[in-house]
């Protein structure tokens, strides 16, 4: 298979982990007879510094002519502490999602048996947890009308019926492919937007009679994903709730450096780790590349390359079992490995198979 892949490394640790993701893709291409063509583009703080725009038109053009986008992270400390700035690195991420029509963010949450001890949660709660969070990505407060002055600020949480219907369709169909259990997370006891979510979900339920559908307020859901993670199969929720909830689930995996995701919608699909740019660690060979590498696996699986995705997952699992890990997940007294070393070990594993 031939694939054109846009490479958006972004800021902070992004370029370091992206190098490992591309190296793994190249190893798979060589092993399995595929041809992957890459085109790099700027996004985030590096794009602002270069041309004054966090998501320039040239970058959008690269994404639109690609079959897929592999993205790392955006964010820089120099933008974090000035709330009056109009152009921020994250502005580029939101613009990219909106312009590419990426309304469905799919974030799998699963445990690794050899890393259960790294979670702050009890092992007996975690073992066997395996669910997917589907986050609506182009609506809600992140994109609604905004205002800020010295005395007042607001963000408008707007959702339309078509926006809700299309993300719920993704969620119901995902539940049908898995264990036929869907949890709709909202705040319908307080928010009008959530009441519309619940109304539409109730109307759609009869279209999927095999799916057990339940409803949960976000405050309850945020507690139960940590106390009863095995209860869940597929969770669907709006943009802001999904952002917070999926960061919280890093307590289940033991590290945000282990969580990949895909964003799907109207145009080019995008694949990215869920963690941020960690600018404090940039250039220090400390960052965990596994979420980036697993995002590459999700990219291949999206195009039907299941065997190739499985090979990457096998290599990642083998690296963890062999204690080839970056510092935040390494066992006490284990050998020190950096970003480059973990990536190279996984490449070597793939080449040996």
C-alpha positions as a Python dict, from the first residue, in 0.01 Angstrom:
ca = {
    (1, 'X'): (0, 0, 0),
    (2, 'X'): (110, 355, -73),
    (3, 'X'): (22, 624, 181),
    (4, 'X'): (99, 996, 188),
    (5, 'X'): (139, 1100, 551),
    (6, 'X'): (157, 1460, 674),
    (7, 'X'): (404, 1492, 961),
    (8, 'X'): (324, 1764, 1216),
    (9, 'X'): (578, 1732, 1496),
    (10, 'X'): (483, 2057, 1666),
    (11, 'X'): (654, 2182, 1980),
    (12, 'X'): (843, 2067, 2288),
    (13, 'X'): (901, 1693, 2287),
    (14, 'X'): (701, 1662, 1965),
    (15, 'X'): (996, 1641, 1723),
    (16, 'X'): (1171, 1377, 1939),
    (17, 'X'): (877, 1142, 1969),
    (18, 'X'): (779, 1199, 1606),
    (19, 'X'): (1119, 1074, 1490),
    (20, 'X'): (1050, 746, 1666),
    (21, 'X'): (699, 718, 1525),
    (22, 'X'): (827, 769, 1169),
    (23, 'X'): (1115, 525, 1227),
    (24, 'X'): (866, 258, 1333),
    (25, 'X'): (647, 327, 1029),
    (26, 'X'): (952, 293, 806),
    (27, 'X'): (1043, -38, 968),
    (28, 'X'): (690, -168, 907),
    (29, 'X'): (692, -43, 547),
    (30, 'X'): (1020, -222, 477),
    (31, 'X'): (907, -539, 652),
    (32, 'X'): (564, -561, 490),
    (33, 'X'): (627, -413, 146),
    (34, 'X'): (451, -77, 179),
    (35, 'X'): (550, 270, 61),
    (36, 'X'): (497, 563, 296),
    (37, 'X'): (567, 915, 168),
    (38, 'X'): (604, 1193, 425),
    (39, 'X'): (558, 1569, 405),
    (40, 'X'): (644, 1783, 707),
    (41, 'X'): (462, 2100, 811),
    (42, 'X'): (458, 2348, 1100),
    (43, 'X'): (189, 2383, 1365),
    (44, 'X'): (175, 2543, 1709),
    (45, 'X'): (440, 2770, 1863),
    (46, 'X'): (699, 2687, 1597),
    (47, 'X'): (451, 2799, 1330),
    (48, 'X'): (373, 3124, 1516),
    (49, 'X'): (747, 3195, 1541),
    (50, 'X'): (800, 3120, 1172),
    (51, 'X'): (502, 3293, 1013),
    (52, 'X'): (273, 3440, 1280),
    (53, 'X'): (2, 3174, 1243),
    (54, 'X'): (-37, 2862, 1457),
    (55, 'X'): (-198, 2671, 1167),
    (56, 'X'): (-87, 2839, 843),
    (57, 'X'): (-257, 2776, 511),
    (58, 'X'): (53, 2595, 385),
    (59, 'X'): (15, 2341, 666),
    (60, 'X'): (-354, 2296, 591),
    (61, 'X'): (-269, 2231, 225),
    (62, 'X'): (-21, 1961, 330),
    (63, 'X'): (-286, 1797, 548),
    (64, 'X'): (-553, 1810, 278),
    (65, 'X'): (-341, 1638, 15),
    (66, 'X'): (-227, 1365, 256),
    (67, 'X'): (-402, 1036, 323),
    (68, 'X'): (-342, 1078, 697),
    (69, 'X'): (-187, 1319, 945),
    (70, 'X'): (53, 1201, 1215),
    (71, 'X'): (65, 1473, 1479),
    (72, 'X'): (265, 1504, 1802),
    (73, 'X'): (192, 1801, 2031),
    (74, 'X'): (176, 2180, 2056),
    (75, 'X'): (251, 2417, 2341),
    (76, 'X'): (531, 2641, 2469),
    (77, 'X'): (592, 2793, 2810),
    (78, 'X'): (630, 3145, 2672),
    (79, 'X'): (262, 3143, 2575),
    (80, 'X'): (123, 2985, 2892),
    (81, 'X'): (126, 3278, 3132),
    (82, 'X'): (-18, 3554, 2914),
    (83, 'X'): (-397, 3506, 2901),
    (84, 'X'): (-445, 3814, 2679),
    (85, 'X'): (-274, 3664, 2374),
    (86, 'X'): (-504, 3609, 2078),
    (87, 'X'): (-274, 3368, 1895),
    (88, 'X'): (-157, 3069, 2098),
    (89, 'X'): (-11, 2730, 1998),
    (90, 'X'): (-338, 2561, 2093),
    (91, 'X'): (-518, 2794, 1852),
    (92, 'X'): (-350, 2598, 1573),
    (93, 'X'): (-473, 2267, 1708),
    (94, 'X'): (-832, 2391, 1726),
    (95, 'X'): (-808, 2542, 1378),
    (96, 'X'): (-672, 2218, 1237),
    (97, 'X'): (-957, 2016, 1389),
    (98, 'X'): (-1217, 2260, 1261),
    (99, 'X'): (-1079, 2299, 908),
    (100, 'X'): (-1030, 1925, 864),
    (101, 'X'): (-1376, 1858, 1010),
    (102, 'X'): (-1236, 1620, 1272),
    (103, 'X'): (-1544, 1590, 1491),
    (104, 'X'): (-1481, 1244, 1642),
    (105, 'X'): (-1185, 1190, 1873),
    (106, 'X'): (-1139, 823, 1962),
    (107, 'X'): (-923, 748, 2265),
    (108, 'X'): (-878, 383, 2368),
    (109, 'X'): (-801, 319, 2735),
    (110, 'X'): (-645, -15, 2823),
    (111, 'X'): (-413, -152, 3088),
    (112, 'X'): (-76, -321, 3049),
    (113, 'X'): (-39, -599, 3305),
    (114, 'X'): (330, -524, 3357),
    (115, 'X'): (247, -160, 3440),
    (116, 'X'): (-44, -201, 3679),
    (117, 'X'): (185, -111, 3968),
    (118, 'X'): (257, 230, 3810),
    (119, 'X'): (-103, 340, 3849),
    (120, 'X'): (-209, 512, 4173),
    (121, 'X'): (-517, 288, 4166),
    (122, 'X'): (-548, -59, 4314),
    (123, 'X'): (-453, -341, 4078),
    (124, 'X'): (-772, -533, 4147),
    (125, 'X'): (-973, -238, 4012),
    (126, 'X'): (-762, -201, 3700),
    (127, 'X'): (-687, -547, 3571),
    (128, 'X'): (-883, -609, 3251),
    (129, 'X'): (-1006, -251, 3206),
    (130, 'X'): (-1054, -185, 2836),
    (131, 'X'): (-1281, 89, 2704),
    (132, 'X'): (-1296, 367, 2446),
    (133, 'X'): (-1380, 734, 2502),
    (134, 'X'): (-1534, 911, 2203),
    (135, 'X'): (-1505, 1286, 2243),
    (136, 'X'): (-1689, 1536, 2024),
    (137, 'X'): (-1408, 1755, 1896),
    (138, 'X'): (-1535, 2056, 1698),
    (139, 'X'): (-1824, 2196, 1903),
    (140, 'X'): (-1902, 2319, 2252),
    (141, 'X'): (-1723, 2587, 2452),
    (142, 'X'): (-1397, 2551, 2262),
    (143, 'X'): (-1562, 2684, 1947),
    (144, 'X'): (-1862, 2883, 2073),
    (145, 'X'): (-1883, 3262, 2096),
    (146, 'X'): (-1627, 3405, 2340),
    (147, 'X'): (-1573, 3734, 2518),
    (148, 'X'): (-1311, 3862, 2761),
    (149, 'X'): (-1247, 4200, 2917),
    (150, 'X'): (-1114, 4311, 3254),
    (151, 'X'): (-1445, 4251, 3432),
    (152, 'X'): (-1624, 3972, 3249),
    (153, 'X'): (-1558, 3670, 3030),
    (154, 'X'): (-1773, 3399, 2880),
    (155, 'X'): (-1748, 3092, 2658),
    (156, 'X'): (-2066, 2973, 2488),
    (157, 'X'): (-2137, 2601, 2492),
    (158, 'X'): (-2334, 2557, 2170),
    (159, 'X'): (-2434, 2223, 2016),
    (160, 'X'): (-2671, 2160, 1726),
    (161, 'X'): (-2874, 1847, 1665),
    (162, 'X'): (-2669, 1744, 1357),
    (163, 'X'): (-2345, 1775, 1554),
    (164, 'X'): (-2482, 1555, 1830),
    (165, 'X'): (-2636, 1300, 1595),
    (166, 'X'): (-2316, 1241, 1400),
    (167, 'X'): (-2098, 1183, 1707),
    (168, 'X'): (-2360, 957, 1866),
    (169, 'X'): (-2374, 756, 1543),
    (170, 'X'): (-1999, 696, 1571),
    (171, 'X'): (-2042, 593, 1935),
    (172, 'X'): (-2334, 355, 1879),
    (173, 'X'): (-2152, 190, 1588),
    (174, 'X'): (-1835, 155, 1793),
    (175, 'X'): (-2038, -11, 2070),
    (176, 'X'): (-2183, -253, 1815),
    (177, 'X'): (-1828, -352, 1717),
    (178, 'X'): (-1725, -403, 2078),
    (179, 'X'): (-1936, -529, 2373),
    (180, 'X'): (-2261, -344, 2291),
    (181, 'X'): (-2254, -111, 2591),
    (182, 'X'): (-2263, 267, 2552),
    (183, 'X'): (-2246, 528, 2828),
    (184, 'X'): (-2354, 882, 2740),
    (185, 'X'): (-2183, 1129, 2973),
    (186, 'X'): (-2340, 1472, 3022),
    (187, 'X'): (-2460, 1723, 3284),
    (188, 'X'): (-2827, 1715, 3190),
    (189, 'X'): (-2944, 1813, 3540),
    (190, 'X'): (-2788, 2158, 3494),
    (191, 'X'): (-2692, 2232, 3131),
    (192, 'X'): (-2938, 2286, 2846),
    (193, 'X'): (-2681, 2165, 2594),
    (194, 'X'): (-2654, 1837, 2785),
    (195, 'X'): (-3029, 1797, 2788),
    (196, 'X'): (-3029, 1816, 2410),
    (197, 'X'): (-2751, 1553, 2400),
    (198, 'X'): (-2961, 1324, 2617),
    (199, 'X'): (-3278, 1388, 2418),
    (200, 'X'): (-3108, 1301, 2088),
    (201, 'X'): (-2942, 992, 2238),
    (202, 'X'): (-3278, 869, 2366),
    (203, 'X'): (-3428, 918, 2021),
    (204, 'X'): (-3144, 721, 1858),
    (205, 'X'): (-3151, 429, 2105),
    (206, 'X'): (-3420, 231, 1914),
    (207, 'X'): (-3196, 229, 1605),
    (208, 'X'): (-2945, 18, 1802),
    (209, 'X'): (-3161, -226, 2004),
    (210, 'X'): (-2863, -456, 2072),
    (211, 'X'): (-2675, -181, 2253),
    (212, 'X'): (-2731, -131, 2624),
    (213, 'X'): (-2730, 246, 2667),
    (214, 'X'): (-2693, 420, 3000),
    (215, 'X'): (-2654, 784, 3101),
    (216, 'X'): (-2420, 932, 3356),
    (217, 'X'): (-2349, 1282, 3483),
    (218, 'X'): (-1989, 1393, 3428),
    (219, 'X'): (-1915, 1425, 3799),
    (220, 'X'): (-2027, 1066, 3859),
    (221, 'X'): (-1847, 943, 3547),
    (222, 'X'): (-1520, 1108, 3648),
    (223, 'X'): (-1535, 917, 3976),
    (224, 'X'): (-1641, 582, 3829),
    (225, 'X'): (-1375, 566, 3558),
    (226, 'X'): (-1129, 548, 3848),
    (227, 'X'): (-1328, 331, 4088),
    (228, 'X'): (-1503, 101, 3837),
    (229, 'X'): (-1309, 124, 3508),
    (230, 'X'): (-1419, -225, 3400),
    (231, 'X'): (-1782, -107, 3397),
    (232, 'X'): (-1726, 88, 3077),
    (233, 'X'): (-1711, -24, 2715),
    (234, 'X'): (-1773, 289, 2505),
    (235, 'X'): (-1814, 638, 2652),
    (236, 'X'): (-1936, 930, 2441),
    (237, 'X'): (-1934, 1289, 2559),
    (238, 'X'): (-1899, 1651, 2455),
    (239, 'X'): (-1576, 1838, 2392),
    (240, 'X'): (-1486, 1986, 2732),
    (241, 'X'): (-1594, 1684, 2937),
    (242, 'X'): (-1408, 1452, 2700),
    (243, 'X'): (-1088, 1653, 2724),
    (244, 'X'): (-1082, 1633, 3103),
    (245, 'X'): (-1207, 1274, 3127),
    (246, 'X'): (-943, 1134, 2892),
    (247, 'X'): (-660, 1305, 3076),
    (248, 'X'): (-796, 1150, 3394),
    (249, 'X'): (-779, 803, 3238),
    (250, 'X'): (-398, 826, 3236),
    (251, 'X'): (-431, 710, 3598),
    (252, 'X'): (-555, 380, 3456),
    (253, 'X'): (-275, 321, 3206),
    (254, 'X'): (-11, 448, 3448),
    (255, 'X'): (119, 720, 3215),
    (256, 'X'): (-15, 965, 2959),
    (257, 'X'): (279, 851, 2748),
    (258, 'X'): (91, 529, 2670),
    (259, 'X'): (-232, 673, 2527),
    (260, 'X'): (-279, 713, 2150),
    (261, 'X'): (-581, 855, 1972),
    (262, 'X'): (-740, 913, 1635),
    (263, 'X'): (-951, 1205, 1514),
    (264, 'X'): (-1191, 1130, 1231),
    (265, 'X'): (-1440, 1333, 1033),
    (266, 'X'): (-1493, 1503, 700),
    (267, 'X'): (-1140, 1516, 559),
    (268, 'X'): (-795, 1374, 637),
    (269, 'X'): (-788, 1155, 952),
    (270, 'X'): (-539, 1253, 1221),
    (271, 'X'): (-352, 1035, 1471),
    (272, 'X'): (-183, 1169, 1784),
    (273, 'X'): (-79, 1092, 2141),
    (274, 'X'): (-310, 1243, 2403),
    (275, 'X'): (-30, 1400, 2608),
    (276, 'X'): (101, 1752, 2571),
    (277, 'X'): (429, 1902, 2452),
    (278, 'X'): (613, 1889, 2789),
    (279, 'X'): (844, 2175, 2689),
    (280, 'X'): (1050, 2140, 3008),
    (281, 'X'): (1180, 1805, 2879),
    (282, 'X'): (1243, 1907, 2518),
    (283, 'X'): (1578, 1788, 2386),
    (284, 'X'): (1658, 1582, 2695),
    (285, 'X'): (1578, 1235, 2554),
    (286, 'X'): (1332, 1173, 2838),
    (287, 'X'): (993, 1161, 2665),
    (288, 'X'): (805, 835, 2630),
    (289, 'X'): (751, 770, 2253),
    (290, 'X'): (505, 484, 2297),
    (291, 'X'): (185, 688, 2261),
    (292, 'X'): (324, 833, 1937),
    (293, 'X'): (420, 486, 1815),
    (294, 'X'): (80, 344, 1910),
    (295, 'X'): (-83, 634, 1725),
    (296, 'X'): (110, 517, 1418),
    (297, 'X'): (-39, 172, 1475),
    (298, 'X'): (-389, 324, 1483),
    (299, 'X'): (-310, 502, 1156),
    (300, 'X'): (-221, 176, 983),
    (301, 'X'): (-525, -3, 1125),
    (302, 'X'): (-749, 277, 995),
    (303, 'X'): (-641, 181, 643),
    (304, 'X'): (-705, -189, 701),
    (305, 'X'): (-346, -280, 779),
    (306, 'X'): (-442, -485, 1083),
    (307, 'X'): (-140, -717, 1069),
    (308, 'X'): (97, -422, 1058),
    (309, 'X'): (-76, -249, 1348),
    (310, 'X'): (-65, -570, 1548),
    (311, 'X'): (309, -599, 1480),
    (312, 'X'): (367, -253, 1629),
    (313, 'X'): (154, -337, 1933),
    (314, 'X'): (344, -664, 1977),
    (315, 'X'): (673, -472, 1966),
    (316, 'X'): (550, -217, 2221),
    (317, 'X'): (432, -492, 2457),
    (318, 'X'): (765, -672, 2416),
    (319, 'X'): (956, -355, 2502),
    (320, 'X'): (753, -310, 2820),
    (321, 'X'): (797, -674, 2919),
    (322, 'X'): (1172, -639, 2863),
    (323, 'X'): (1179, -326, 3082),
    (324, 'X'): (1293, -113, 2790),
    (325, 'X'): (1116, 195, 2922),
    (326, 'X'): (1162, 567, 2967),
    (327, 'X'): (1213, 686, 3326),
    (328, 'X'): (851, 758, 3426),
    (329, 'X'): (749, 393, 3382),
    (330, 'X'): (1077, 214, 3446),
    (331, 'X'): (1095, -38, 3731),
    (332, 'X'): (1308, 48, 4030),
    (333, 'X'): (1671, -28, 3953),
    (334, 'X'): (1597, -87, 3585),
    (335, 'X'): (1832, 15, 3308),
    (336, 'X'): (1801, 372, 3184),
    (337, 'X'): (1650, 418, 2839),
    (338, 'X'): (1567, 741, 2662),
    (339, 'X'): (1329, 832, 2382),
    (340, 'X'): (1577, 729, 2111),
    (341, 'X'): (1672, 401, 2275),
    (342, 'X'): (1312, 287, 2325),
    (343, 'X'): (1226, 375, 1967),
    (344, 'X'): (1531, 194, 1829),
    (345, 'X'): (1457, -118, 2035),
    (346, 'X'): (1107, -133, 1886),
    (347, 'X'): (1244, -82, 1532),
    (348, 'X'): (1496, -362, 1589),
    (349, 'X'): (1220, -591, 1717),
    (350, 'X'): (1007, -531, 1409),
    (351, 'X'): (1302, -596, 1178),
    (352, 'X'): (1373, -929, 1350),
    (353, 'X'): (1021, -1065, 1302),
}
